[in-house]
């Protein structure tokens, strides 16, 4: 079976004459857009052209619009008996019975689970205007009968067909509405997420920028929300060739920056992809030296951007990424600590990453304490910057836990120059020192415990 754009190129018979088809389209517009009375004209058309079912199908819809349920149903039964096995009639029948929630009668009259080519096996050339309404009803029927996966697959088939049709047919909103009307967001699975993302991108046209393609199609899973069932798929990405995998991960991050406006303004929250955290966890596991630049670029983004994409994960897992990517680049991390960040917790994740390096690598302990001391002095001597208060407190708390004598004078100087948030960290140096106990036993910290996890367990924790 081949789907064609032009109705008059199809093998449907008998075909409405062009003038009659145009008149019918005008009557439909008058009724639905301008609320004009057209019943008399449709009845007259049915009497003059009894060989065509289309005027009757439109009259059914008009009756339904007017609340005349009995007239609609009577006319439908007449059409179904008179025009057996006709797409327009069967589609109208399905639309009416679904709207009336009369699924039992619908099931008795036809097997709407069948795709068009099986419902009408004698057809070889089918017009898109015949095929599309029937397939939409069929997909809706499948979902209504809890055949969710079959319904999703039918919608995928429709979307793929629309993609090769002229632009006027590429309206994906009806497909989106079909999913959102019948499937609760809490019940979305991976295929549903993936399909909705595709449909939203297609429906918005130029609002979504897609001028690249992955070398490895497996990377497309990063462009949807991840589920616990995706753990092995995520881990298997690491088995791909390193060079091309790195290129694809950077392409995925490019999508993040290029299409941030699309994701925030148009894509529903319930289908947002777990793109940044997943991509950076993979980059961190690869410990690609250049990937630190990618991470720092992300950390320098505006507060709203980071909160939208990471939420609490910046604090919960950002340090793990900073540790993996920065443990062999202490000089670069020290420079990054002095930068200005709109999100004050960006720098804290870098500092916590250094703390984890300190706890794991004996030969770097002195260097890291030196970095902490120099950075503290830099912050204290520089112009006041509220954005660095959380970073300074983190550096001082860990420094005090490791070398009380060395860092006590720095704490006092910080208070003298009003560089510490008194409300959060204590109103005096003495209170700060007394309360700075989190890193007293660093091996008991959540951060250290998680740093012992393999990536698979980190991903498992993330997705659960």
N, C-alpha and C positions, 0 to 999 in steps of 0.2 A: 504494500500500500504506500502511495506517495501523497504527501500533503502539499497542496498548491495554494498560492495566494489568491488567484482569480477564481471566483465562484463559477464563472462560465467556462473555465478550463477543466472543471471537475466532471466526473461521469454521473453526477446526480441527475435523475430524471423523474418527472418533468421539471424543467427549470422555469422559475419565474421569468417572464419577459423583463428586460431591463427597466422599462417604464413602470411596470407594476412593482418591481422591487424597490425602485426609487420612491414611489408613492407610499409604499408600506413603511419605509424608513422615515419618511416625513411625518406620517401619522404617529409612529412610535415617539418621535421627538416632540410632537405636539402634546401627546398624552403625558409623557413622563417629565418633560422639561418645562412645559408651559401649562400643564393641567387643563388642556382643552378637551372637550367631548369628541370622541372619535368612534364610539360604539356603532353608531348608525352607518358610518362609512365602511367599517370593517364588516358588518353584516351584509351590506350591499356587495362588497368585494367578494365575500364567500359565495353569494348567490350567483354572481357573474362569472366566478372562476372556481367552481367546485373541485377542480382537479388539483388545486394547490392547498397544502395544509397551513402555509405560513400565516395567512390572515387569521385563521382560527387560533393559531398558537399565540398571536399577539392579543387577540380578544380574551383569551384565558388570562393573560397577565393583567389586562385592563380590569377584568372582572375581579381578579384577586386584589388589585389595588383599591377597588371600590368597596371591598369587603363582601362581595357577592360570592360566597364560597360555593353555594349549591350550583349556581350557573357555571362557575369555573369547572367544577367536578363533572357535571353533566357534559359540558362541551369537551372536556378532556377524554372522557370515555368514548364519545362519538369519534373524536379524532383518532384515538388509538385503535378503534375498530375499523375505521375507514382507510387509514393510512398506516397499514402494518409495516413495521420495520423501517420507519422513517426517522432519521436523526433528529430533525426539528421537533417532531411530536414526542419522541422518547425523552429528549432533553427537557422539553416543557413539562412533561409529566413528572419527571424526576425533581425538577425545581419546585413544582407545586407541592408534591407530596412531602418533600423535605421541609419546606416552609410550614406545612400543616402538621409536621411531626407524625405523619401517617406512614411509618416505616414498614408496618406489616403489609399494607396493601402494595407498597412500593416493591417489596420483596416478591409478592405474588405476581406482579405484572411483568417484571423483567429482572434479569441478573445484572444489576448495575455495577457489579464488581468487574465485569468484563471490560477490557479496553476496547476502543472503537473498532479496531481491526478484527476483533473476535465477535463483537456485537453485530457488525455488518460485514461479514466475510466476503461478500460479493463485490465490495467496493475496491477500486484500484486507484482512482484519482479522487482525492477528498479535499474539499475547500477548507481552509483554516477556520472559516466562520462556522462550519458544521462541526469540525473536529474539536475545537477548543471548548465550547460550552458543554459538550457531552463529557469530555475528559475531566472538566472541573466538577461536574456532578458526580462522576464516577469516583474521583478522589475523595470528595466530601462523604459519599456513601461509605467508602472503606473506613474512613476515620470514625464516622458515626457508629460503625459496627465494631469498633475497637481493633480494627485491622490497621493499627497505626503505621507499622513499618511499610505495609503495602501502599497505604495512602501517601506516605512520604516519598516512596519510590515513584508513585504516579506523578506527584508534583515535580519531582526531579525530571521526569520524562517530558512533562509539559514545558518546564523551563528550558530544557535543552532544545526542544522544538522551536520555541519562541525565539531563541537566540539566532537562528538562521532565517527567521522571517524578517520582512521589512520592519522598520522602526515603529510604524503605527500599531503593529501587533505586539510590540515588546512592552506590555504593561504587566508588571509582576506584582502589583499591589493586591490583586485578587488572590494570588497564591499566598501572599503573606497573611492576608486577612483570614484565609481558610485555615491556616495553621493556628493563628492566634485565637480564633474563635473557639476552636474545639480542643486545643491542647493547652493545659495549664503550664505556665513557665516552670513550675516545680517538677513537671514530668518530662521536660525536654531532655532528650538523650543526645549523645554525640552527633548522630546523623541529622537530628532536627536542628541543632545549633549550626552545624555546617551549612545546611540548606538555607536556613534563615539568613545567615551572613551573606551567602551568595545572592539570594533574592533581594535583600536590602541594597547590596552594592549595585546590582543590575538596575533596580528601580530608580536609583538616584543618578544614574548616568555619569555625567562629568563631575558630580560631587565626590565621587570616589576615584582616586588616581590609581591606575593599575598599568604602569608602563614597564613592568618587569615580570619575569617568571622564574620560579625556582628551578635549579638544576635537578633537585631531588623532590618529586611531588610529595614525599612523606612530610615535608616541612609545612604543608598546608594545615596540618593539625594545629599548628601554633596560632592560626588565624581564627580559632574558635575557642570557646571555653573548654577546659580540660576536665576529664572525669577520672575517677579512680581506675576505671577500666583502661585508661590510656597510659598507665605507668610503663608497661613494657614497650609500648610504641615510642614513648619519649626516650627511654633508655636505648632503644634500638637505633635512634638517630645517631648515637655516638659511634655506631659501627660503620657509618657511611664514611667515604674517603674524607680525610681531615680537611684538605684544601677546599674542596667543593662544599663541604658542610659549613665551614667558616664563612664562605661567600654567601651561602643561603641564609645563615643566621643574620648576617648583616643586611641582607635584603629584607628579611622579616622586620628588623628594626627600622629600616627605611620606610616600610609600610606604616609603622607606628608614628613616625614624625610627619610623613606626607599626608596621612589620612586622619590625623588626630581630630580635626574639625568634624569630619564625617562620623567618627566613632562617638564623639561626645554629643553631637547635635542630632544625629539621625539613627544611629544604631541603638536599639533598646538595651537598657542595663543588663537584662537577664541573659543576653547572648554576647556580652563583651568577651573578647578573647583574653586568655591568660598569656598574651604574647610577651610582654617585657620580662616578667619574672622567669618564664620558661626559657626564653632565649638567653638571658644572662646567666641562669644556672648552668646551662649547657656550655656557654663560653667560659664560665668559671671552672667547670670540670675539665675542660680542655687546657686550661691555664695558658691560653694564647697570650703572649706578651702584649701584642698590640690591642688586645681586647680591653685593657685597662682604659685606653682612650675612649672607647665606646661607653664604658661604664661612667667615666667622669663626665662625658658629654650629657648622659642621661641625668646625672645628679645635679647638673647645673641648670636643668629645666625649671620653669616656674612652679610655684607651689601647687597650683591647680592641676597642672599636667601630671606631676608626680603623684599627687593624692588620688587622681582619677585612675591612674594605671597601676599603682602599687597599694594604695590605702595603707593598712598597717604592716604590709609585708616589707616596707622599707626598713622598719625597725626590727621586724621578726626574722628576716632573711637577708637583708641588705648587707649586713656585716659579713655573712658567709661568702657572698660574692666579692666583697672588698678584700677579705682575707685571701681567697684563692687567687685573685687577679693581682693583688698588691704585695704579696709576701716576698717576692723577688724584685720588687721595685720600690724600695724604701725611700729613695730620694724623690721619686715622682709623687709618692704619697705625702711626704712631708710638704712638698710644694703645694699639693692639692689642699692640704689642711689650712693653708694660709689664704686660699681663695675665698671669695664671697659667694655664698649660696642663698638663693631666695628661700629655699627650704632648709631651715637650720639643722634638721636631722640628717641631711645629706653628709655633712662633714662628720657627724657623730658615727655614722656607719663606717666611714673610713678609719676613724680612730679605733672603733671596736674591732675592725679587721686587724689592725696592728696589735691589739691586745691578744687576739687569738694566735697571731704569729709568735708573739712573746711567749705564750704558754706552750707552744709546740716546738719552738726552735731555740735551744739553749744559746747557740752562738750569736743570736740576734738580740738578745735581751738588753744588753747595754746600749746598743745602737737605738733601740726603740725608746728606752727611757730618755736617752739624749734628745731624740726627736720630740718627745713629750715636753721636756723641759724647755727646749728652744721655742716650741710652738706656744707654750704658755707665756713665755716672755714676750714673744711677738704680739700676741693678742693683748696683753696688758699694756705694752708700750704704744700700740697703735691707737688710732682714734676709736672712741667707744662704738661698739657694734653689737646691738642686742642679738643679732643673728648668730653671734659666736659664744653666747653665754652657755648654751647647752654643751657645746664642744669643750669649752674651757673647763666646765665642771667635770666632764667625763675624763679629761686628761688629768686633772688634779686628783680626782677620786682614785684612779688607778695608780697614779704616782705616789699618793699617800700610802696606799696599800703595799706598795713595793719598797718605798724608801721614804719613811716618815721624815727623817732628818733633812733630806734633800728638798722635799716639796713643801714642808711647813712654811718656810719663809715666802715661798711663791704664793701660797694661799693667803697669807697675811697681806702681801702686796696687792693681790687681786681685790681684796676687800677694801683696802685703802683707796684704790682707784675706782671703786664701785663697778667692777667688771663681773660681779657675781649676782645672779638673781636671788635676792634674799628670801623672797617668798617661797621659791622652790627648794633652795639649798641651805637655808639657815641664815639668820640675821647677823651672825658673827663668825669669825674664823674658827672659834672654838666649837660652835655648833656644827659648822661644816665638817670639821675634823671628826667630831663625835659621831656624826651621822653617815660619814663616808665609809660604809662598811660593805657595800655590795661586792667589791672586788677583794675583800679580805681573804676569802677562800675562793679564788677564781675557778678552781676545778669543780666547784659545786654550782657554778652558774649555768643557766640554760644555754648561753652562747657556747660555752666550752663543751657542754654535753652534746649539743647538735653538731659541733665541729668534728666529733668522732664518728658521726653518721656517714655512711656512703651516700652518694647522690641519690640512689634509688630510694633510700629511706627518707631523705629530704623531700623528694617528689611525692612520696606516699603521704608524708605528713602534710604537705601543701594541699594535696587533692582531697584529703579526708577532713 
